[in-house]
């Protein structure tokens, strides 16, 4: 499978970049144990590879302190040398995963205080996009790439800009970001990611049947998706929250220099320190409107 | 110049002119003399012809540009809310065929690409189009935020005639840009084909007027450098460049897409009132204020006047409130927090302390040359991860995140 000589790819050949959340702080609180989660995901990866012999699966672990590639079906040998009892996918992936988790744990110096810790979604998203660009560069015939985030940790607000950058870059290269969120509350990052890039966001109701959700929703290639009734985005909230009180607002003031959002008129921007003149009065916008009114 | 003049006078009768210019070459010969396609080939070791590998040259050029950009733009305020008028010269000089198939076609093609790129990078900005034809400047579209309407208007106006007038264009644009709010950055980008300007009055006055109105004027020339254009750009703080060929023209054009450094006194910092509309309820029927058509579901509701609009970002047609969504603001954040350029790692400078990694951190591509030596690669100065050249370009041009820095927790 490493190098298929004829790259006669039809439109249903997929490259799935799976971003696996391995944040230990989340999995200790989850109702679904990590081992069960992994068992269902591995079965899903196997079925992806079975669906089409040219399909490719790459797994990136999203840890708490680091991210790393743990499996690539195009470079992995088909037969594992050490352990003949396990299929290659399992033994390679599990071994790399274990190494990764030990390394990830060693990197951590302190326990997160307060609320549940986030994992480094922005890092694994960026790595996945770099990999996809390499696939795009490989020539005119390449599998259709997509990203699947298997995430459980809550969003890390400090990653907002980086995650949004990754989302926009994925949108520009027409790479859908699918997300399957197994955490307690909905993830605003992943909802936005899937909405903006045209992917699917699913929050499974019954985690025991995770495999079924994965196979029915995320196994289909992009071409076949247009014939399916996939879960539709239910009310993604694109309202912003103000920087001063963190409240979600309908109307607000934006600093023209740094685009900070405020709910009230301030004299000075708390982010960039610009001093503001008069607030834009409603009169000017009304005259603007008159000038722009269409000639109908 | 004389042949060019003659061609202009003859207008349509181009076949005769071409014979004059190319000294009686046949059509098939001419394509080769123009394109010099043999220059893009070289011989490899076994004597076979192969295309020249200009990846390394391209990357060196790219890095030089990146460095010069970041050197003077490290912590400089950028004008994120821009009001840009694109002035397209459609005088008879635009019908010249030194760009294939003609200057006009090349210009329209790249203006289209530019408009899309511009709105991608500056979602809160607006563009307007002006054409110069028969010595008069015509407004083609008013300032607006929808790329499709501009592109459609430009595609419908693909003909050129008459002289070009820089002054008329400046006066017209100046009149429009004077009305925009004070926080906006006023810019004009002139795509000038002609080698002369046919003005009704003193152009110096118009230049001074632009300077006074704080309009940043930039010109991209398609023929040769002109003093008056250079003066205009110098006076108003813009950029003047002349395109050598189509690829160069495209590059010059796209240089104007990222926001330019802001000059503090050009735009007054201000708070802008904006609305963050919610999506309309699924299945509800309403007449949208932009197309005046009844639509089911789909669309957003202005939080102030409850009018329905189809797309964001836009300005509410009823109450004039600027309507955006939070991702539109987030799209501009990478201009505010640019990532540092990566340092080039020379193959010889292998630190004895740590062995350099064999693969690119981003895409896992091998960094080793066939001879098992470290090939051309770069490293992030912050996280010290190694990247391949292609990832370097992708990270700085499109992603705006360093995968290495993002995948290690900062405490």
Interface residues (C-beta under 8 A of the other chain):
Chain A: X64 X65 X66 X67 X68 X69 X72 X107 X108 X109 X110 X120 X122 X123 X124 X126 X127 X129 X130 X131 X133 X134 X137 X159 X160 X161 X162 X164 X165 X166 X167 X168 X169 X172 X173 X192 X196 X235 X236 X237 X238 X239 X240 X249 X250 X251 X252 X253 X254 X255 X256 X257 X258 X259 X261 X262 X265 X266 X269 X272 X274 X275 X276 X277 X278 X279 X280 X282 X284 X285 X286 X288 X289 X291 X292 X293 X294 X296
Chain B: X77 X80 X81 X120 X124 X142 X143 X144 X179 X181 X182 X183 X184 X262 X267 X268 X269 X270 X271 X272 X273 X274 X275 X276 X277 X278 X279 X292 X303 X304 X312 X315 X317 X319 X320 X321 X325 X326 X327 X329 X330 X331 X332 X333 X334 X336 X337 X360 X361 X362 X363 X364 X365 X390 X391 X394 X395 X398 X399 X400 X401 X402 X403 X406 X407 X408 X409 X411
